[in-house]
Amino acid sequence: MLPLTAAPAEALAAAPVDPNLDLALKVLPALIVILLAAAVCGRLARTVGQPRVLGEMVAGVLLGPTLFGQVWPEAQEKVFPDEVVPILYILSTVGLTLYMFLVGAGLDHGARTQGEGRRAGLLALSGMLPSIVLGFTVGAILWGTLSRDDVGRWEFALFVGGALSLTAFPMLARILYERGLENSPLGRLSLLAASIDDAAAWCLLAVLSAWHLGTGSGSALRTIALAAVFAAVMLLVVARALRPLGREVARTGTLSATGLYIVVIVPMTAGWITDWIGVYSVFGGFIAGLAMPRDAAFREALHARMMGVVSTLLLPVFFAFSGLNTELAGITGGTMLLAFLLIMTAGFCGKYFGCAFAMRGLGFGWRDSYAVGGLMNARGLMILIFINIGLAQGMITRELFAMLVLVAVITTAGAVPLYRLALPERLERELVPDEKEPAAQAA
């Protein structure tokens, strides 16, 4: 027992240290720095006509060893000590699972005109297949230079092709909604095609994860089979059970507290199951989103209740966690620069020209076609999720990870300028009245 005459400082020194409080005092400053950097960079991105998410992506890279770790390594180590990184990983995993859930819940697969689904599928394939083929070819060439020793040539090449086949569906949707083009023929086809692209890419990643993590072909097939059963149960059984929730929201116009508990528990449980299966939690979150009611009122209420918190608090944590694993200084020397240029060229040409030529074949003008090619070429957050899973599961090296982060930043930054170059505002305005005129007449 301390003597009654002990000084307050001595008493405090003798008091036991709460390890949970000590960890909180390290995590909270890291979160504050992450959010401040995301807010500033996001605002700067909007100032120069770019989406906020691009600024948040750049903020994550700047907080890593590329800038913060180079300019002030002591401060970077103090802000992001080793014991904080696992906490950031957990928060980013929760954020990604919920974000992919919201992406899946926000997809509208219903075709409004005859043949729209077929044309959207053609546009999706025209962007995916060239990207996969070119990415696969480049990956096969660079195997041994950028690959891990325990990853085979075909697995590595398929991963590169799959990463380059992605389209940033959320960013594409935001751009089209801001311009009032979401219901135009151009907007509808682009959104449907992007959703097909991303769904196919997540299925490919699930197969690659099962292939890589399996101890043999039997284990990989078991994982793939379990993932297929999970998806079937979610889309056929759980989706049907959730329909009354959709009808209630459509009737009341709001998502109740009980309903919100349900829509949070479902993706978190789905993420836990798919993690246990071996195909990562974001796949479960995405499938859970697809299982949600398809009512427009439900989607609007769900996004209003959840998207702000997820995108403002949790996604910047993911970008920062990605940035801590990104060392752009490693992309130096002739071999590394040539490898990056090959990957960048394959990704850009496959998606941009594949989608543009497909749109032209569907009867759109060249300007509209190249505008869609520019938008569909943006990879944004989607490719970051894809490659973070690959890095966490040991499918890719940090050098390839850094290159694909740079591909994500460049293609996302180029999306809006390419769109505006192909479709200036004076021509873009001609697309909007055609879609809004029926609504105006009905009013």
N, C-alpha and C positions, 0 to 999 in steps of 0.2 A: 504494500500500500504506500502511496506517495505521502510524504510528510505534509502536514498542514501548511508549513512555511514555504513549500515549493513554489517557485516562480511560475507564472502562467505559461511562459515560453517552455519551461522544462516539462510542465504538465502536458502541453500540446505535443512536445517531442516524444513523450512517453506513451501517448495515446496510440492505439493500433490504427494502421492505415487501412481504409476500406478499399480493396482492390477494384470493386465495381465503380466507386466514385473516381478512383484514379484513372480508370479506363475512360470513363465519361468525360473527364477533364482533358483527355487527349483526343477523343473522337469529335466532340463538339467544335473545337477550333478548326479541325480539318473540314467539317461540314460548312462552317462559316466561310472559310477561304474558298471552298468549291463553289458555293452559291454566289459569293461576290464576284468571282471570276466569270461564272456563267452569265450573271446579270450584265456585267460590263461588256463582255464579248458579244453576248446576244444583242445588246443595244447597238453596238458598233456594226454588227452584221445588218441589222434592220436599216441603219443609216445609209449604208451603201447598196441598199436594194436587195439584200440576201435574206433568206429565212433565218429566224432566230436560232433554229437548231444547228445551223452551220457555225454560228458563233459559239454555241455551247460545245460543239465538237472540237473547235480550235482551242477553247479554254482548257479542255481536258488534256490536249496534247501539250499546251504551254505549261501546265502544272507538273508535267512529268520531267524526266531527265533531259529532254530536248532543250528546254529553256530554263525553267526554275532550278532544275538540278545542276545546270551548267553555271548559271549566273550566281546563285546563292545556295550552294549545296548544303551548308549547315542548316539554313532555315528550312529547306525542303525536307531534310531528314527530321527536323523538329516537328514540322507540321504533319508529316506522314511517316511516323515511326512504324517499325515492323508490326507491332501489335495492333495498329489501327487498320492495316491493309485487309485482314480477314473480315473486319466489321464492314468495311466498304464493299467487300465482295458480297457479303450477305445482303446488304441494302441494295446493291445493284442487281442482284439476282431477283429479289422481291420486286424491284422496280421493273425489270425486264419482263418478268412473268405477267405482271399486271398490265404493262404497256402492250405486250403482244396479245393479251386478252382483249384489251380495248380495240386494237387493230382488227382482230378477228370479229369482234362484236359489231364493228362499224362497217364491215363489208356488206354490200348490197349486190347479191348475185342475180337478182331478178332482171330479165331482159324486158325492156319496154317496147321494143320494136321487133318485128319478125326477123330472125336471123342474126340478131345482135350478139347473142351468146356465141354463135359460130364464128362471127367476125372477130370478137374479142379473143377467142381461143387462138385464131390464126395470128392475130397481132402478138399475143403472148408468146406463141411458139417462134414467131419470126424474130423476136428479141432474145429469147432464151437459147434456142438451138445454136445460132452463130456464136453467141457468147460462150456457151459451154464448149463447143468444138474448138474455138480459138483458144479459150482458157485451158482446155485439156491439152492442146498441142503445146502451148507455152509451158504448162506445168510439166509435161513429159520431157521437154527439152531441159528445163531448169532443175529437174530432179537430180539430186546429188550435189547441186550447188546451194539450193535453198531448203532442202528437205532434211528431216531428221533421219537418223540411221535406222530407226525401227519402223519407218513408214515406207510402204512399197510405192513403186512408180505410179501404178494406176490409181491407188487411193489418193496420192498427192495430187495427181493431175485432175482427178474428179473434184477434189476440194477446190482447187483454183478455178476450174470451170464453173462450179456451183456458186462460188462467191461472186464471180463476175456476172452471173446471170440475174442477180437480184435487181429490183427496182425499189426505190424509196416510196412505197405506197402512201404513207402518211404525208410526206412532203408534197407529193404529186396532188393529193386530195386538197391540201391547204392552198396550193397555188391556184387550182381550178376553182375552188370555192371563193377565194378572194376576188377572182375575175368574173364570177357569175357564169362560168362555163361548165359547171358540174353536170348540167342536164342537156348540154349540147351533144350532138353526135360525136364530136371529137372528144369531149370530156368523158362521156359515158364509156366509150370504147377504151380510152386510156385507163380509167379507173378499174374497169373489169379485167383488162389485160394485166395490169399491175398486180391485182389481187391473185390472179392465176399464177403469175410469175413467182410471187412470194410463197404461196402455198406449196408450189412444186419444189421450190428451193428448200423449204423446211422439211419436206418429205425426203429429199435427197440427203440433207444433213442428218436426219434420223437414221437413214440407211448407213451413211458413212460412220456415224458414231457407233452404231451396232457392229459394223465391220471392224472398226479400230479397237473397240473396247472388249470385243469377244475374245475368249481364249482359244477359239477355234471356229470353224464354219458352223458347227452345230449351235454354239452359243450365240453367234451373230444372227442365225436364222431364228433362234428363240426370241431374241430381243426384237427383231423386226416383226415377228408374228404377234408378240405381246403388244407392240405399238399399234399394229393394225387392229387388234381386238379392242384396245383402249379407244382408238378413234371411232370405231364402229359403235361401241357402247355410248360414247359421248354424243355422237351425232344422231343416233337412232333412239336411244332410251332417255338419256338425260335431257336432250333437246325437247322431247315430247313432255317430260315432266315439268319443264320450265315454261311451257306455253301459258298456263294460267297466270304466271307472274307478268308476262307480256300483256295479257288482256287487262290485268288490273292496272298496269301503268298507263295503257291506252285509255282506260276509263277515267282514271283520276288525274292523269297528266303529271304525276310525280312518282319518284321512286322512294318508297317508305323506308324507315330504318330497318325493318325486318327484311325487306327486299334487298337493301344494300348489304346486309350481312350475308345473304345468300349469294349475291353476285361476287362477293369477295372470297367467300369460303370455297366456291366451286373452282375458280382458277388456281387458288393456292393448293387445294387438294389434288387437282389435276397435275399441277407442277410437281408436287411431291411424288405422285404415282409415276410420272414419266422419268423423274430423276431415279427412282428405284428401278424402273425398267432399264434405264441406261441411255435415254435419248434426250436428256436435259429438260429442265423445267419450262423453258420458254415454248417448247413444242406443246406441252400440256396446256399452257396458258393460251396459246393460239387456238388450239382445238376447242378449249372451253369457250372462247369467244365465238367460234363458229356455231357452238351449240346454243347460244343465247337466242331469245326470241327475235324474230326478224322485223318486228314492228318498228316503223320509223320513230314513233313516240318513245318507245323503249330505248332505242339507240341514242336519241337526243338526251333523254333524262340520265342515262348511264354516263355518257360523256360529260354532261354538266356536273355530275356529282364527283367524278373520279379523275378526269383527265388533267385538271389543273394541278392537283396534288402530285400525281404521278410524274407529269412532265416538268414541273417546277422544282420538286424536291428530290425525287428518286433518279430521274434520268441524268441530271448533272453529276450525280455520284457515279453512275456507270461510265460517263465520259471521262471523269477523273481517273477512275480505276483503269480504263483503257489507256489513258495517257501515261500512267505510271509504268505500263508495260511497253510503251512506245519509245524507241530510241532512234530518231531519224538520223542521228550522226552515224549510225551503222550503214546507211545507204551511201557509201563513199567508195571511190575506186571505180575503174572502168567496168569490171564485171558486175558489180552491184547496180551501177547506174544503167547498164545495158539491160539487166534483168528487169529493173523497174520499168524502163521504157517499153520493153516487150509486153509486160503485164498490162500497163496502162493502154497501150495501143490496141491490144486484143480486147480489153474490156470496152473501150470507147467505140471502136469500129463495129464490133459485133452487135451491140445494143443500138447504137445510133443509126447506122445504115440499115440494119435488119428491120427495125421498127419503121423507119422512114419509107423504105421500099414496100413494106407490107401495107402501110397506110395509102400509098400511091396506088397499089394494086387493088385496094378496096374502094377506089374512086375518089379519094380526097386529092386536093391540089398539092403541088410540091411544097408550098409554104406551110400548109397545115401539117403535111407529112413530116417535114423537118422540125417543126415545132414539137410534135409528139416525140420524135426521136430524141430531141434534147431533154425533154422532161423524163422520158423513160430511162435515159442513161444515168440519171441521178441515183446514187445508191445510199447515201445518207446513213441513217441509223441502222438500216437493215443489214448492211454488210458488216458493220461494227459488231452487231450481235453475233452474226455468223462466225466471224473470225475469232471473237473472244471465246466462243465455245470450242473452236478448233485449237486455240492456244491452251485453254484449260485442260482439254483432254489429250494434249500432247500430239496433235495431228500436224502442227506447223511450228516453224521456228519463229523466234522473235524478229529476225530479219524480214521474213515474209510478212509477218504481222504488221511491221512498221510500213512496209510497202503498200499493203492493202489499206491501211489507215490513210495513207497519202492519196491513194486512189479514191477513197470515199470522200475526202475533203475536196479534191480537185473536181470530180464529177458532180458533186453536189453544188459546188460554187459555180460550175459552168452551166447548170440546168437553166436558170432563169435568163442569163444573157443569151444563150442559144435560142431559147424560146422567143425572146423579144426580137432577136435578129431575124428570125424566120417569120414572126407574126407581130409586126408593129401594132401599136395601140389603135391606129386608124383602121387597120384591117381586122383586128380582134373585135372591135365594137360591132362589126357586121354580123358576127356569130351570135351575139347575145339576144337581139330582138327576135330572131327566129324562134328561139326557145321560150322567150317570155311572152310572146304575143298571144298564144292560146290562153295563158293564165290571165292576161289582161282582159281579153275578150270575155272570159268566163266571169271575171269580177264585174 
